Amino acid sequence: MARRRHDVSKKLKTWNPMGILFRMGLDSVELVISIEEAFSISIPDEKASKVVTMDDLLDLVWRTIQETHGDLGDTEIKWDKEQVWETLRLEVSRQLGIKTEKITPEARLIADLGMG
């Protein structure tokens, strides 16, 4: 029985329902989806897998917005980096149930914010 539990646990750690590698659990998948919807972007799996801190996430989302929307002229909302940061903080807070004060650029998504 112990062997089977280990196999299932190992499988769950590598199971990746959306191909997102971010060491993701359900919370992470839901967060990525909500971020993609908030900014009308699609975050590439291989880039998401490299995100460690909130600052990494901000940089990824900012670059993806710029790549997706060019000079931001084809979106209804004209995003600046500060607006992107505040929106990310609110999304992380809402999705993970964390106070926004705890969500700093240096905060690590898994170790500090408990995403998994």
SERO-4910 file (N, C-alpha, C, O; in steps of 0.05 Angstrom, whole numbers):
BEGIN
 pado doro    nc1    nc2    nc3   cac1   cac2   cac3    cc1    cc2    cc3    oc1    oc2    oc3
  Met    A     16    -24      0      0      0      0     17     25      0     11     45    -13
  Ala    A     39     25     15     57     48     16     68     54    -12     71     77    -20
  Arg    A     75     33    -27     86     36    -53     66     50    -72     73     68    -87
  Arg    A     41     42    -71     20     53    -88     16     83    -81     14     99   -100
  Arg    A     16     90    -56     13    118    -48     36    135    -59     32    157    -69
  His    A     60    124    -58     84    138    -69     81    142    -99     87    163   -109
  Asp    A     71    121   -114     68    123   -143     47    145   -150     51    160   -168
  Val    A     25    146   -135      4    165   -140     14    193   -134     10    212   -149
  Ser    A     29    196   -112     40    222   -104     60    231   -126     59    255   -133
  Lys    A     76    214   -136     96    220   -157     81    229   -182     89    248   -195
  Lys    A     60    215   -189     44    221   -213     31    249   -210     31    264   -229
  Leu    A     20    255   -187      7    281   -183     27    304   -185     20    325   -195
  Lys    A     52    299   -176     72    320   -178     79    326   -207     87    348   -213
  Thr    A     78    306   -224     85    310   -252     61    315   -270     64    324   -293
  Trp    A     37    310   -260     13    314   -276     10    344   -282     13    360   -264
  Asn    A      4    350   -306      4    377   -315    -20    382   -333    -17    380   -358
  Pro    A    -44    387   -322    -68    387   -338    -68    407   -362    -82    402   -382
  Met    A    -54    429   -360    -54    448   -381    -26    451   -394    -21    468   -410
  Gly    A     -8    433   -386     19    435   -397     35    457   -384     57    463   -393
  Ile    A     25    469   -363     39    490   -349     57    478   -328     48    462   -312
  Leu    A     82    486   -329    102    472   -313    110    485   -287    122    472   -270
  Phe    A    103    508   -281    106    526   -259    106    513   -232    102    526   -212
  Arg    A    111    486   -231    108    470   -207     79    474   -197     74    479   -174
  Met    A     60    471   -216     33    480   -211     14    460   -199     15    436   -206
  Gly    A     -2    470   -182    -25    456   -172    -49    471   -183    -47    488   -201
  Leu    A    -72    464   -173    -97    476   -183    -97    506   -179   -107    521   -196
  Asp    A    -87    516   -156    -86    544   -151    -71    559   -172    -79    580   -181
  Ser    A    -48    548   -180    -31    560   -200    -45    561   -227    -44    582   -241
  Val    A    -58    540   -235    -72    539   -260    -94    560   -261    -97    574   -280
  Glu    A   -110    561   -239   -131    581   -237   -120    610   -238   -132    627   -251
  Leu    A    -97    614   -225    -85    641   -226    -77    648   -254    -82    671   -263
  Val    A    -63    630   -267    -54    636   -295    -78    642   -313    -77    661   -328
  Ile    A    -99    627   -310   -123    631   -326   -135    659   -320   -142    673   -339
  Ser    A   -137    666   -295   -148    692   -288   -131    715   -298   -141    736   -306
  Ile    A   -104    711   -297    -86    732   -308    -89    734   -338    -90    757   -349
  Glu    A    -90    712   -351    -94    713   -380   -120    727   -388   -120    743   -407
  Glu    A   -141    722   -373   -167    735   -379   -166    764   -372   -177    781   -387
  Ala    A   -153    772   -350   -152    800   -342   -138    817   -362   -145    840   -366
  Phe    A   -117    806   -375   -101    822   -393   -105    814   -423    -91    825   -440
  Ser    A   -123    796   -428   -128    786   -456   -102    777   -469    -95    785   -491
  Ile    A    -88    759   -455    -63    748   -464    -63    718   -461    -81    707   -448
  Ser    A    -43    705   -473    -38    677   -469     -9    674   -460      9    681   -474
  Ile    A     -6    662   -436     21    659   -425     33    632   -434     21    611   -428
  Pro    A     55    633   -449     67    608   -459     76    590   -435     88    600   -416
  Asp    A     71    565   -437     78    546   -416    108    547   -409    115    547   -385
  Glu    A    124    547   -429    153    547   -424    163    571   -410    182    570   -395
  Lys    A    150    594   -414    157    618   -400    146    618   -371    159    626   -352
  Ala    A    122    608   -368    109    606   -342    126    588   -323    126    593   -299
  Ser    A    138    568   -335    154    549   -318    178    562   -305    189    550   -286
  Lys    A    186    585   -314    210    598   -303    203    619   -282    221    631   -270
  Val    A    178    623   -277    169    643   -257    174    633   -229    166    611   -222
  Val    A    188    650   -213    194    643   -185    182    664   -167    168    658   -147
  Thr    A    186    690   -174    177    712   -156    155    727   -170    149    724   -194
  Met    A    142    744   -154    122    762   -166    134    781   -186    121    788   -206
  Asp    A    159    789   -182    172    806   -202    176    791   -228    173    803   -249
  Asp    A    183    766   -226    185    749   -251    158    749   -265    157    751   -289
  Leu    A    137    745   -249    110    744   -261    103    771   -274     91    772   -296
  Leu    A    109    793   -260    104    819   -271    118    823   -298    107    831   -318
  Asp    A    144    816   -299    159    819   -323    148    802   -346    146    811   -369
  Leu    A    140    777   -339    128    759   -359    102    771   -370     98    771   -394
  Val    A     85    779   -352     59    790   -361     63    816   -377     50    819   -398
  Trp    A     81    833   -368     86    858   -382     96    853   -410     86    865   -430
  Arg    A    116    835   -413    127    829   -439    105    816   -457    104    822   -481
  Thr    A     89    799   -445     68    785   -461     47    805   -470     37    803   -492
  Ile    A     40    824   -453     21    845   -461     32    860   -485     19    865   -505
  Gln    A     58    868   -483     70    883   -505     72    867   -530     67    877   -552
  Glu    A     79    841   -528     80    824   -552     52    819   -564     50    819   -588
  Thr    A     32    817   -547      5    811   -556     -8    836   -568    -22    834   -588
  His    A     -5    858   -555    -20    882   -562     -2    904   -573    -11    927   -576
  Gly    A     22    898   -580     40    918   -593     44    942   -575     52    940   -552
  Asp    A     38    965   -586     41    990   -571     17    994   -552     13   1017   -542
  Leu    A      2    973   -548    -22    974   -531    -44    990   -543    -64    997   -530
  Gly    A    -42    997   -569    -62   1012   -583    -86    996   -590   -107   1007   -597
  Asp    A    -84    970   -590   -107    954   -598   -122    941   -575   -137    922   -578
  Thr    A   -118    952   -551   -134    943   -528   -151    965   -518   -146    989   -523
  Glu    A   -173    958   -505   -191    979   -494   -178    994   -471   -182   1018   -467
  Ile    A   -161    979   -456   -148    991   -433   -119    996   -440   -106    978   -452
  Lys    A   -109   1020   -435    -81   1026   -439    -66   1020   -413    -66   1035   -394
  Trp    A    -52    997   -413    -38    988   -389    -11   1002   -387      3   1006   -406
  Asp    A     -5   1010   -362     23   1017   -356     33    996   -335     17    982   -324
  Lys    A     59    996   -331     70    974   -314     59    975   -285     55    954   -273
  Glu    A     54    999   -275     43   1001   -248     14    990   -246      7    976   -227
  Gln    A     -2    994   -267    -29    983   -268    -28    952   -270    -44    938   -258
  Val    A     -9    943   -285     -5    914   -288      2    902   -261     -9    882   -253
  Trp    A     21    915   -247     29    905   -220      5    904   -201      1    884   -187
  Glu    A    -10    926   -200    -33    927   -181    -54    906   -188    -66    893   -171
  Thr    A    -59    902   -214    -78    881   -223    -68    853   -215    -83    836   -206
  Leu    A    -42    848   -219    -30    822   -211    -33    818   -181    -41    796   -173
  Arg    A    -27    838   -166    -30    835   -137    -59    828   -129    -63    811   -112
  Leu    A    -78    842   -141   -106    836   -135   -114    808   -143   -128    794   -129
  Glu    A   -105    799   -167   -111    772   -176    -99    751   -158   -112    732   -151
  Val    A    -74    755   -150    -61    736   -132    -75    736   -105    -80    714    -93
  Ser    A    -81    759    -95    -96    761    -69   -122    747    -71   -129    731    -53
  Arg    A   -137    752    -92   -164    739    -95   -162    709    -98   -177    694    -86
  Gln    A   -143    700   -115   -141    671   -121   -130    655    -97   -139    633    -92
  Leu    A   -111    667    -82    -98    652    -61   -107    660    -33    -99    647    -13
  Gly    A   -124    680    -31   -135    689     -5   -113    701     12   -113    697     36
  Ile    A    -95    716      0    -73    729     14    -77    759     14    -87    770     -5
  Lys    A    -70    772     36    -72    801     37    -52    813     17    -30    804     14
  Thr    A    -61    835      4    -44    847    -16    -17    857     -5      3    859    -19
  Glu    A    -17    865     21      8    875     33     30    854     33     53    861     33
  Lys    A     22    829     33     42    807     33     53    802      5     74    789      2
  Ile    A     40    813    -15     48    807    -43     67    829    -52     59    851    -61
  Thr    A     93    824    -50    114    843    -57    128    832    -82    126    809    -89
  Pro    A    143    849    -96    158    840   -119    177    817   -113    181    799   -129
  Glu    A    188    817    -89    207    796    -81    194    770    -72    208    749    -69
  Ala    A    168    771    -67    154    747    -56    156    724    -76    149    727   -100
  Arg    A    164    701    -66    165    677    -83    138    664    -82    126    660    -61
  Leu    A    128    657   -106    101    646   -108     96    621    -92     76    618    -79
  Ile    A    115    603    -92    111    578    -78    120    581    -48    104    576    -30
  Ala    A    145    589    -43    155    590    -16    142    611      2    137    605     25
  Asp    A    137    634     -9    126    656      8     96    659      7     83    665     27
  Leu    A     84    653    -17     56    658    -20     40    632    -19     15    632    -20
  Gly    A     53    609    -17     40    584    -14     26    573    -38      8    556    -36
  Met    A     33    582    -62     21    572    -86     32    544    -91     56    539    -88
  Gly    A     14    527    -99     24    500   -106      3    483   -118      7    460   -124
***
